[in-house]
């Protein structure tokens, strides 16, 4: 009965994993970075031409995006790019203003403006166009969350209990995992993710861990089911995680495995459960 139950769990998790959407990691938008340069000048767009007599001050309180029109123009020996101010991402209670030189207000929402390209982009040594991280930053909703899934392997297992002392082994296992991840920072890749998993594992049997084997020279390979849960963090470029699971051997030798249904522990410093989509313009950050 247990075997059938584990089999159903594995099949359901594989189906869920195949159909799952990868975490979109969608930001609220770009923002002017607080610092020496606390605002950009943005100029009104008139049929894809710059109106330099009508400009606004774009400050860190306002989300903006690169326009989907993806336009650039040259003006007075400078390159300008088209941006948009999405109303859905910005607060509507900003004071209504529309005079030249005023800060962006709600009357400017869902409109497009021109700004100097160097405000937003830089060219790296390889000729790639990246976001100018001295001037702007991506901003996310803190505690925004989403479903995630993938395949998990544990590099080792520290086993507890059984009729023998605890031991460390390297039984290979592969298991689909499902979880939920939560963003901890509005502008840094810091996340926490609890997850569960179920799958299959290889088990090495010998006379010290299996009551069915009495000959000290014999070692047999078997298989079984594994399931459990864990939690992982993403802190910049490292992803420490801890996993707690249980194995259940199958077959005649499986029934003699002394660690059946006993907890094991595993952890990793660099296993990336998150697989965030990286915008090429972020330069891998």
VENPESUL-V164977 format. One record per residue. N is the residue number from 1. SS is DSSP state (2 for helix, 1 for strand, 0 for the rest). OMEGA is omega in whole degrees, 0 to 359 (NA if undefined). BURIAL is 1 if it has 24 or more other C-alpha atoms within 12 Angstrom, else 0. Layout:
n = {N | N}
ss = {SS | SS}
omega = {OMEGA | OMEGA}
burial = {BURIAL | BURIAL}
This chain:
n = {1 | 2 | 3 | 4 | 5 | 6 | 7 | 8 | 9 | 10 | 11 | 12 | 13 | 14 | 15 | 16 | 17 | 18 | 19 | 20 | 21 | 22 | 23 | 24 | 25 | 26 | 27 | 28 | 29 | 30 | 31 | 32 | 33 | 34 | 35 | 36 | 37 | 38 | 39 | 40 | 41 | 42 | 43 | 44 | 45 | 46 | 47 | 48 | 49 | 50 | 51 | 52 | 53 | 54 | 55 | 56 | 57 | 58 | 59 | 60 | 61 | 62 | 63 | 64 | 65 | 66 | 67 | 68 | 69 | 70 | 71 | 72 | 73 | 74 | 75 | 76 | 77 | 78 | 79 | 80 | 81 | 82 | 83 | 84 | 85 | 86 | 87 | 88 | 89 | 90 | 91 | 92 | 93 | 94 | 95 | 96 | 97 | 98 | 99 | 100 | 101 | 102 | 103 | 104 | 105 | 106 | 107 | 108 | 109 | 110 | 111 | 112 | 113 | 114 | 115 | 116 | 117 | 118 | 119 | 120 | 121 | 122 | 123 | 124 | 125 | 126 | 127 | 128 | 129 | 130 | 131 | 132 | 133 | 134 | 135 | 136 | 137 | 138 | 139 | 140 | 141 | 142 | 143 | 144 | 145 | 146 | 147 | 148 | 149 | 150 | 151 | 152 | 153 | 154 | 155 | 156 | 157 | 158 | 159 | 160 | 161 | 162 | 163 | 164 | 165 | 166 | 167 | 168 | 169 | 170 | 171 | 172 | 173 | 174 | 175 | 176 | 177 | 178 | 179 | 180 | 181 | 182 | 183 | 184 | 185 | 186 | 187 | 188 | 189 | 190 | 191 | 192 | 193 | 194 | 195 | 196 | 197 | 198 | 199 | 200 | 201 | 202 | 203 | 204 | 205 | 206 | 207 | 208 | 209 | 210 | 211 | 212 | 213 | 214 | 215 | 216 | 217 | 218 | 219 | 220 | 221 | 222 | 223 | 224 | 225 | 226 | 227 | 228 | 229 | 230 | 231 | 232 | 233 | 234 | 235 | 236 | 237 | 238 | 239 | 240 | 241 | 242 | 243 | 244 | 245 | 246 | 247 | 248 | 249 | 250 | 251 | 252 | 253 | 254 | 255 | 256 | 257 | 258 | 259 | 260 | 261 | 262 | 263 | 264 | 265 | 266 | 267 | 268 | 269 | 270 | 271 | 272 | 273 | 274 | 275 | 276 | 277 | 278 | 279 | 280 | 281 | 282 | 283 | 284 | 285}
ss = {0 | 2 | 2 | 2 | 2 | 2 | 2 | 2 | 2 | 2 | 2 | 2 | 2 | 2 | 2 | 2 | 2 | 2 | 2 | 0 | 0 | 0 | 0 | 0 | 0 | 0 | 0 | 0 | 1 | 1 | 1 | 1 | 0 | 0 | 0 | 0 | 0 | 0 | 1 | 1 | 1 | 1 | 1 | 1 | 1 | 0 | 0 | 0 | 0 | 1 | 1 | 1 | 1 | 1 | 1 | 1 | 1 | 1 | 1 | 0 | 0 | 0 | 0 | 1 | 1 | 1 | 0 | 0 | 0 | 0 | 0 | 1 | 1 | 1 | 1 | 0 | 0 | 1 | 1 | 1 | 1 | 1 | 1 | 1 | 1 | 0 | 2 | 2 | 2 | 0 | 0 | 0 | 0 | 0 | 0 | 0 | 0 | 0 | 0 | 0 | 0 | 0 | 1 | 0 | 0 | 2 | 2 | 2 | 0 | 0 | 1 | 1 | 1 | 1 | 1 | 1 | 2 | 2 | 2 | 0 | 1 | 1 | 1 | 0 | 0 | 0 | 0 | 0 | 1 | 1 | 1 | 0 | 0 | 0 | 0 | 1 | 1 | 1 | 1 | 0 | 0 | 0 | 0 | 0 | 1 | 1 | 1 | 1 | 1 | 1 | 1 | 1 | 0 | 0 | 0 | 0 | 1 | 1 | 1 | 0 | 0 | 0 | 0 | 0 | 0 | 0 | 1 | 1 | 1 | 0 | 0 | 0 | 1 | 1 | 1 | 1 | 1 | 1 | 1 | 1 | 1 | 1 | 1 | 0 | 0 | 0 | 0 | 0 | 0 | 1 | 1 | 1 | 1 | 1 | 1 | 1 | 1 | 1 | 1 | 1 | 1 | 1 | 1 | 1 | 1 | 0 | 0 | 0 | 0 | 1 | 0 | 0 | 0 | 0 | 0 | 0 | 0 | 0 | 0 | 1 | 1 | 1 | 1 | 1 | 1 | 1 | 1 | 1 | 1 | 1 | 1 | 1 | 1 | 1 | 1 | 0 | 0 | 1 | 0 | 0 | 1 | 1 | 1 | 1 | 1 | 1 | 1 | 1 | 1 | 0 | 2 | 2 | 2 | 2 | 2 | 0 | 1 | 0 | 0 | 0 | 0 | 0 | 1 | 1 | 1 | 1 | 1 | 1 | 0 | 0 | 0 | 0 | 0 | 0 | 0 | 0 | 0 | 0 | 0 | 2 | 2 | 2 | 0 | 0 | 0}
omega = {179 | 181 | 179 | 180 | 180 | 181 | 179 | 179 | 181 | 181 | 180 | 180 | 177 | 179 | 179 | 181 | 180 | 184 | 185 | 175 | 177 | 182 | 186 | 179 | 185 | 179 | 172 | 180 | 176 | 177 | 171 | 182 | 179 | 181 | 181 | 180 | 188 | 176 | 171 | 167 | 175 | 189 | 183 | 178 | 176 | 181 | 178 | 172 | 182 | 172 | 185 | 179 | 183 | 181 | 178 | 173 | 179 | 184 | 185 | 182 | 188 | 173 | 172 | 180 | 170 | 184 | 176 | 176 | 175 | 184 | 170 | 175 | 175 | 179 | 181 | 176 | 176 | 178 | 180 | 176 | 182 | 177 | 177 | 179 | 184 | 180 | 184 | 181 | 185 | 182 | 185 | 185 | 176 | 183 | 182 | 178 | 179 | 179 | 180 | 179 | 179 | 177 | 179 | 179 | 184 | 177 | 180 | 182 | 179 | 174 | 182 | 181 | 176 | 172 | 181 | 184 | 182 | 174 | 189 | 187 | 170 | 176 | 181 | 185 | 179 | 179 | 179 | 178 | 183 | 174 | 178 | 187 | 172 | 185 | 185 | 176 | 173 | 182 | 182 | 174 | 178 | 183 | 170 | 187 | 181 | 176 | 172 | 182 | 179 | 179 | 185 | 168 | 177 | 184 | 177 | 176 | 172 | 188 | 177 | 170 | 186 | 180 | 179 | 175 | 177 | 180 | 176 | 174 | 184 | 178 | 181 | 174 | 176 | 186 | 171 | 176 | 177 | 179 | 179 | 181 | 185 | 179 | 182 | 183 | 180 | 184 | 177 | 181 | 178 | 182 | 172 | 187 | 169 | 182 | 173 | 181 | 173 | 182 | 182 | 181 | 171 | 181 | 177 | 184 | 173 | 186 | 181 | 182 | 182 | 183 | 179 | 182 | 181 | 180 | 182 | 184 | 186 | 173 | 183 | 175 | 178 | 179 | 179 | 178 | 178 | 179 | 180 | 182 | 180 | 178 | 180 | 175 | 167 | 181 | 184 | 185 | 177 | 183 | 177 | 181 | 177 | 184 | 174 | 183 | 179 | 176 | 177 | 178 | 179 | 180 | 183 | 179 | 180 | 181 | 179 | 181 | 188 | 179 | 176 | 177 | 173 | 185 | 169 | 184 | 175 | 176 | 180 | 178 | 189 | 178 | 184 | 178 | 195 | 178 | 181 | 173 | 183 | 175 | 181 | 181 | 176 | 181 | 178 | 180 | NA}
burial = {0 | 0 | 0 | 0 | 0 | 1 | 0 | 0 | 1 | 1 | 0 | 0 | 1 | 1 | 0 | 0 | 1 | 0 | 0 | 0 | 0 | 1 | 1 | 0 | 1 | 0 | 1 | 1 | 1 | 1 | 1 | 1 | 1 | 0 | 0 | 0 | 0 | 0 | 1 | 1 | 1 | 1 | 1 | 1 | 1 | 0 | 0 | 1 | 0 | 1 | 0 | 0 | 0 | 1 | 1 | 1 | 1 | 1 | 1 | 1 | 1 | 1 | 1 | 1 | 1 | 1 | 1 | 0 | 0 | 0 | 1 | 1 | 0 | 0 | 0 | 0 | 0 | 0 | 0 | 1 | 1 | 1 | 1 | 1 | 1 | 1 | 1 | 0 | 1 | 1 | 0 | 0 | 0 | 0 | 0 | 0 | 0 | 0 | 0 | 0 | 0 | 1 | 1 | 1 | 1 | 1 | 1 | 1 | 1 | 0 | 1 | 1 | 1 | 1 | 1 | 1 | 1 | 1 | 1 | 1 | 1 | 0 | 0 | 0 | 0 | 0 | 0 | 0 | 0 | 1 | 1 | 1 | 1 | 0 | 1 | 1 | 1 | 1 | 1 | 1 | 1 | 0 | 0 | 1 | 1 | 1 | 1 | 1 | 1 | 1 | 1 | 1 | 1 | 1 | 0 | 0 | 1 | 1 | 1 | 1 | 0 | 0 | 0 | 0 | 0 | 0 | 1 | 0 | 0 | 0 | 1 | 1 | 1 | 1 | 1 | 1 | 1 | 1 | 1 | 1 | 1 | 1 | 1 | 0 | 0 | 1 | 1 | 0 | 1 | 1 | 1 | 1 | 1 | 1 | 1 | 1 | 1 | 1 | 1 | 1 | 1 | 1 | 1 | 1 | 1 | 1 | 0 | 1 | 1 | 1 | 0 | 0 | 1 | 0 | 0 | 0 | 0 | 0 | 0 | 1 | 0 | 1 | 1 | 1 | 1 | 1 | 1 | 1 | 1 | 1 | 1 | 1 | 1 | 1 | 1 | 0 | 0 | 0 | 1 | 1 | 1 | 1 | 1 | 1 | 1 | 1 | 1 | 1 | 1 | 1 | 0 | 0 | 1 | 1 | 1 | 1 | 1 | 1 | 1 | 1 | 1 | 1 | 1 | 1 | 1 | 1 | 1 | 1 | 0 | 0 | 1 | 1 | 1 | 1 | 0 | 1 | 0 | 0 | 0 | 0 | 0 | 1 | 0 | 0 | 0}
